[in-house]
Amino acid sequence: MNRKELDPESSPQAAFGARLRSSREARGWKQDELSTQMGISSGHISGVETARKMPSLRFAKAADVAFGLTGLVDTFERQWREIQHGSLLEGFPEYVGYEGRAAEIRLFESGVIPGPLQTLEYARALADYAVQRGDITPEQAAERIDFLIERQAALVRTPPPVIFAVLDESCIRRPIGGPAIMAGQFARLIEFAKEPNTAFQIAPFAMGGRKPFIRLVHLLTLSDRSVMSYVESQTQGHLDRELPSVVPLMRNYHQLQIEAASQAESVAMIEELRRATM
C-alpha cells in the first residue's frame, strides 16, 4: 500500500493531517475504526490525513471527542482555528483555553471593546468590517462569532472568575456599527460593572504617557496561582508563561488601575455616552 508521507512543517493543513494520523496510529486504530469513533467517512479521514481535504470545524470537534481532548488546551479545534485565522490569532486559541479556567482575568484593550465584554451585535459589526476590508471571508466571520460565544460561555461558571477590565478611552469613543449597537454595548458595560466578581475602569486620554500599554494586554492568574500573559501586535499574538516577562506586565497593570478613573467615574462616562446615542 502506498503511504503518503507529510512534512508537518510544510503547512498548517499538513500539520493537522500528520497529527491526526499519528494520534490514530498511537492508539492502534485503522481509518475505519476512527471513522466509527468520529462518525465521519474513512475516505474523508484519509483525505485530511494526506492534506488532500481541508478539515471542518465539525471534523475537528469530532476528532477531539474521539481522542479525549475536549476541554483541554491543545485540541484539534484549536489547531483548526489557527488554520482558519492564521497568524492573526497565533497563540490566541491557547490563551482562550486558559482564560476559560482562570481564577482571575485582567484585561486591557485599546480601540475596541474586549471580547468577554462585547455584545453579539458589536462583535458582528467588527466581523462585517473585516469582511468588507477583505481580511476574512464571510465564513470566517461566522466562525469568529461562534468562537466568541463559546469564549463568553466559558466564563459563566461556579465559582466565577474575578475579571478586571481597564479600557482605554478610545474603546468607548470609537463608534462601531451605529448608535443602536453602541447603545447596547454601553448598556452591557454598565451591567458588567455591576456584577459582584468584576471591576471596571476607563483609562482616560488625559493619562497620556503615564499609560503603560498601547495595545491589548491580557493577564491570567490560574487556580494554582501561576500567571501568564497574552499580548498582541498588529499582526500576531504571543502567549507567555515566563515570570521574568509576565511579572513586569502585572506590575504595570496594577499601576494602570491606580491611575485610571474609578469605577464610579468610568460608569458615569459610559452613561453619558449612552444618553447621547438615544
Backbone torsions as a table, in degrees:
resi	resn	phi	psi	omega
1	MET	NA	130.5	176.4
2	ASN	-73.4	135.9	-178.8
3	ARG	-125.0	118.1	-179.8
4	LYS	-80.8	119.6	177.8
5	GLU	-90.4	136.3	-178.8
6	LEU	-109.6	145.6	171.1
7	ASP	-95.2	107.4	-177.3
8	PRO	-58.7	-21.2	-178.7
9	GLU	-82.9	-9.3	-173.3
10	SER	-74.0	-29.8	179.2
11	SER	-168.2	156.9	175.6
12	PRO	-59.3	-35.6	178.9
13	GLN	-65.2	-41.1	177.4
14	ALA	-65.5	-37.6	178.8
15	ALA	-63.6	-39.6	177.9
16	PHE	-62.7	-48.2	-178.5
17	GLY	-62.8	-42.6	-179.8
18	ALA	-65.0	-38.4	179.0
19	ARG	-67.6	-40.4	179.1
20	LEU	-61.2	-45.7	-179.5
21	ARG	-63.6	-46.7	-177.7
22	SER	-65.7	-36.0	177.7
23	SER	-65.5	-41.3	179.1
24	ARG	-64.8	-47.1	-177.0
25	GLU	-68.5	-30.6	177.9
26	ALA	-63.2	-25.5	178.2
27	ARG	-96.1	0.4	179.2
28	GLY	73.4	21.5	-178.7
29	TRP	-91.0	143.4	167.4
30	LYS	-87.6	167.7	-178.2
31	GLN	-60.8	-34.7	178.1
32	ASP	-63.5	-36.4	179.5
33	GLU	-70.1	-40.8	176.2
34	LEU	-66.2	-34.4	177.4
35	SER	-58.5	-43.2	178.4
36	THR	-65.0	-40.3	179.8
37	GLN	-65.1	-38.8	-173.3
38	MET	-92.9	-21.2	-174.4
39	GLY	72.9	29.6	-179.1
40	ILE	-131.2	142.8	-174.1
41	SER	-59.7	147.1	178.6
42	SER	-64.4	-30.9	177.3
43	GLY	-63.6	-39.2	178.8
44	HIS	-69.8	-39.4	177.5
45	ILE	-60.9	-43.3	177.8
46	SER	-60.1	-41.5	179.6
47	GLY	-63.7	-38.6	178.5
48	VAL	-70.7	-41.2	-178.9
49	GLU	-63.0	-29.1	-179.3
50	THR	-102.3	8.9	177.2
51	ALA	64.8	19.4	175.1
52	ARG	-82.5	-22.2	179.4
53	LYS	-127.9	144.4	177.1
54	MET	-80.7	135.9	173.0
55	PRO	-70.4	150.0	174.8
56	SER	-102.3	171.8	176.1
57	LEU	-62.2	-42.0	177.6
58	ARG	-59.9	-41.4	179.6
59	PHE	-61.8	-47.3	-177.8
60	ALA	-62.2	-42.5	-179.9
61	LYS	-66.6	-38.0	178.2
62	ALA	-65.4	-37.5	177.4
63	ALA	-64.8	-39.4	178.8
64	ASP	-62.8	-39.8	177.9
65	VAL	-65.5	-45.5	-177.1
66	ALA	-62.2	-38.7	-176.0
67	PHE	-98.4	7.0	176.4
68	GLY	69.6	34.8	-176.9
69	LEU	-103.3	-6.9	-177.3
70	THR	-57.2	130.4	179.4
71	GLY	89.3	-8.7	176.8
72	LEU	-89.2	179.1	-176.6
73	VAL	-85.4	-50.1	-173.4
74	ASP	-90.0	75.0	-175.3
75	THR	-101.7	165.9	172.2
76	PHE	-66.5	-32.3	178.0
77	GLU	-62.8	-43.9	177.6
78	ARG	-59.7	-43.6	-179.8
79	GLN	-64.3	-38.4	178.1
80	TRP	-62.8	-42.4	-178.9
81	ARG	-65.9	-33.5	177.0
82	GLU	-67.4	-34.2	174.3
83	ILE	-62.9	-43.4	-176.7
84	GLN	-68.3	-40.6	-170.8
85	HIS	-106.4	-10.3	174.2
86	GLY	64.9	-152.4	-171.3
87	SER	-69.0	-17.0	179.1
88	LEU	-61.3	-27.3	-179.7
89	LEU	-114.0	22.5	178.6
90	GLU	-56.9	123.5	-179.9
91	GLY	83.6	-16.2	-173.4
92	PHE	-71.5	-46.5	177.4
93	PRO	-57.4	-38.2	178.2
94	GLU	-65.3	-42.2	177.3
95	TYR	-58.6	-46.1	-177.8
96	VAL	-62.5	-34.0	175.5
97	GLY	-60.0	-42.8	176.4
98	TYR	-70.2	-39.1	-179.5
99	GLU	-57.7	-37.4	-179.0
100	GLY	-68.3	-8.3	179.3
101	ARG	-123.8	0.2	-174.3
102	ALA	-70.6	149.1	175.4
103	ALA	-82.6	-35.3	179.4
104	GLU	-134.1	137.4	-179.4
105	ILE	-126.9	126.2	177.1
106	ARG	-117.5	123.0	-175.8
107	LEU	-117.7	134.0	165.2
108	PHE	-129.0	135.1	180.0
109	GLU	-141.3	149.5	177.9
110	SER	-127.6	128.1	173.9
111	GLY	89.8	-22.8	-177.5
112	VAL	-148.9	143.6	177.5
113	ILE	-63.0	133.7	179.7
114	PRO	-66.3	150.9	-174.5
115	GLY	-49.0	-47.8	-178.1
116	PRO	-60.0	-20.1	-177.5
117	LEU	-104.7	-1.1	-176.3
118	GLN	-77.6	144.5	165.2
119	THR	-80.8	159.5	179.3
120	LEU	-64.4	-34.5	-179.9
121	GLU	-65.5	-41.3	177.6
122	TYR	-64.8	-44.6	-179.4
123	ALA	-63.4	-41.3	179.1
124	ARG	-65.3	-37.0	177.7
125	ALA	-63.2	-43.1	176.9
126	LEU	-60.7	-43.7	179.7
127	ALA	-65.2	-38.9	178.8
128	ASP	-63.4	-40.2	176.9
129	TYR	-60.4	-41.6	-179.6
130	ALA	-64.0	-37.0	176.9
131	VAL	-66.6	-43.7	-179.8
132	GLN	-61.5	-34.9	178.1
133	ARG	-76.4	-12.4	-177.4
134	GLY	84.5	12.2	-179.7
135	ASP	-72.7	-35.4	-179.0
136	ILE	-139.5	165.3	176.5
137	THR	-89.0	163.7	174.7
138	PRO	-57.0	-35.3	178.4
139	GLU	-64.9	-41.3	178.2
140	GLN	-67.7	-33.8	176.2
141	ALA	-62.2	-42.8	178.7
142	ALA	-63.7	-38.8	178.4
143	GLU	-66.5	-35.5	176.8
144	ARG	-61.2	-41.5	-179.9
145	ILE	-66.9	-43.7	177.8
146	ASP	-59.1	-41.6	-179.9
147	PHE	-63.5	-40.6	178.8
148	LEU	-63.9	-42.2	179.0
149	ILE	-59.7	-44.6	178.6
150	GLU	-64.5	-39.8	-179.4
151	ARG	-63.4	-46.3	-179.4
152	GLN	-66.9	-37.2	-179.7
153	ALA	-63.9	-32.9	-179.0
154	ALA	-68.2	-16.9	-179.6
155	LEU	-89.7	-8.1	177.7
156	VAL	-95.6	92.6	-175.2
157	ARG	-151.4	171.7	-179.7
158	THR	-121.2	122.8	-6.4
159	PRO	-74.4	153.6	-179.1
160	PRO	-75.1	154.7	175.2
161	PRO	-71.7	153.1	170.5
162	VAL	-83.9	125.4	-176.0
163	ILE	-118.2	119.8	173.6
164	PHE	-103.6	128.1	179.3
165	ALA	-128.7	119.3	172.4
166	VAL	-115.9	117.6	-177.7
167	LEU	-107.7	131.3	170.2
168	ASP	-60.1	145.6	-178.1
169	GLU	-56.7	-26.0	179.2
170	SER	-61.3	-26.5	-179.8
171	CYS	-62.6	-38.1	-176.1
172	ILE	-95.0	-14.8	178.8
173	ARG	-88.6	-20.4	-176.7
174	ARG	-84.0	113.5	-178.3
175	PRO	-74.7	129.8	179.0
176	ILE	-124.6	117.9	171.9
177	GLY	76.8	5.3	176.9
178	GLY	100.0	167.4	-174.4
179	PRO	-57.1	-41.7	-176.3
180	ALA	-65.0	-41.1	179.6
181	ILE	-67.9	-40.7	179.1
182	MET	-67.5	-35.9	177.5
183	ALA	-61.2	-43.9	177.8
184	GLY	-64.9	-37.5	179.1
185	GLN	-68.6	-39.8	176.8
186	PHE	-62.6	-40.4	178.6
187	ALA	-62.4	-38.9	178.7
188	ARG	-63.8	-39.8	179.1
189	LEU	-64.9	-39.3	178.7
190	ILE	-65.5	-40.9	176.7
191	GLU	-62.7	-42.4	179.4
192	PHE	-58.5	-43.5	-177.3
193	ALA	-64.5	-24.6	-178.3
194	LYS	-83.1	-14.5	-175.5
195	GLU	-69.4	145.1	-173.2
196	PRO	-70.4	-16.7	-176.5
197	ASN	-108.4	21.8	-176.3
198	THR	-128.9	159.4	170.0
199	ALA	-138.3	134.2	-172.7
200	PHE	-131.2	130.1	178.2
201	GLN	-144.0	153.3	172.2
202	ILE	-107.7	132.9	172.9
203	ALA	-93.9	102.5	-172.6
204	PRO	-70.1	157.2	177.5
205	PHE	-54.9	-31.6	-176.2
206	ALA	-62.4	-16.6	177.4
207	MET	-65.2	-26.4	177.0
208	GLY	52.9	-130.1	-177.4
209	GLY	-70.9	-8.6	177.3
210	ARG	-75.1	-11.7	178.9
211	LYS	-76.7	120.0	-172.9
212	PRO	-77.3	-18.9	-177.5
213	PHE	-120.6	148.5	175.3
214	ILE	-120.8	-13.7	177.3
215	ARG	-131.8	174.6	-178.8
216	LEU	-49.4	131.7	171.5
217	VAL	-139.7	121.1	176.5
218	HIS	-119.1	137.6	-178.8
219	LEU	-128.3	134.2	-179.4
220	LEU	-119.9	140.4	167.9
221	THR	-116.1	118.4	-177.7
222	LEU	-84.9	172.8	-175.8
223	SER	-63.5	-24.4	177.4
224	ASP	-88.6	9.1	178.6
225	ARG	72.7	8.5	171.1
226	SER	-72.5	154.9	-176.1
227	VAL	-126.1	154.8	175.5
228	MET	-151.6	161.5	-179.2
229	SER	-127.8	154.0	171.2
230	TYR	-133.9	123.8	179.5
231	VAL	-128.2	156.3	179.8
232	GLU	-129.8	142.7	166.6
233	SER	-99.2	-166.5	179.6
234	GLN	-67.7	-27.1	-171.0
235	THR	-120.4	-11.4	-177.8
236	GLN	-158.4	165.1	178.4
237	GLY	-116.3	162.6	-177.4
238	HIS	-143.9	121.6	176.7
239	LEU	-97.5	129.7	-173.5
240	ASP	-132.1	130.6	177.8
241	ARG	-115.0	6.0	-175.7
242	GLU	-84.2	122.3	-176.5
243	LEU	-56.4	-41.1	-178.3
244	PRO	-58.4	-27.4	179.0
245	SER	-100.6	-25.1	-179.0
246	VAL	-81.6	-40.1	-176.5
247	VAL	-59.3	-43.2	176.6
248	PRO	-60.4	-34.7	177.2
249	LEU	-66.8	-39.1	178.2
250	MET	-64.4	-41.6	178.3
251	ARG	-63.1	-43.4	178.6
252	ASN	-64.6	-34.6	179.2
253	TYR	-65.9	-41.8	177.6
254	HIS	-61.8	-39.7	177.7
255	GLN	-65.6	-38.4	177.3
256	LEU	-60.0	-41.9	179.4
257	GLN	-64.0	-35.5	178.9
258	ILE	-67.1	-40.3	-174.6
259	GLU	-81.8	-27.4	-175.0
260	ALA	-70.3	166.6	176.6
261	ALA	-63.5	150.8	178.2
262	SER	-66.1	168.0	178.6
263	GLN	-62.9	-41.5	179.7
264	ALA	-62.3	-44.8	177.9
265	GLU	-64.1	-38.8	-178.5
266	SER	-67.2	-43.6	178.3
267	VAL	-64.1	-37.0	177.9
268	ALA	-62.4	-38.8	176.6
269	MET	-62.1	-43.1	-179.9
270	ILE	-65.9	-42.2	179.4
271	GLU	-59.9	-42.4	179.9
272	GLU	-63.4	-42.2	178.6
273	LEU	-67.6	-38.0	178.9
274	ARG	-63.9	-42.2	178.7
275	ARG	-61.3	-34.0	-178.6
276	ALA	-70.0	-18.3	-179.8
277	THR	-88.5	-9.6	-176.0
278	MET	-87.4	NA	NA
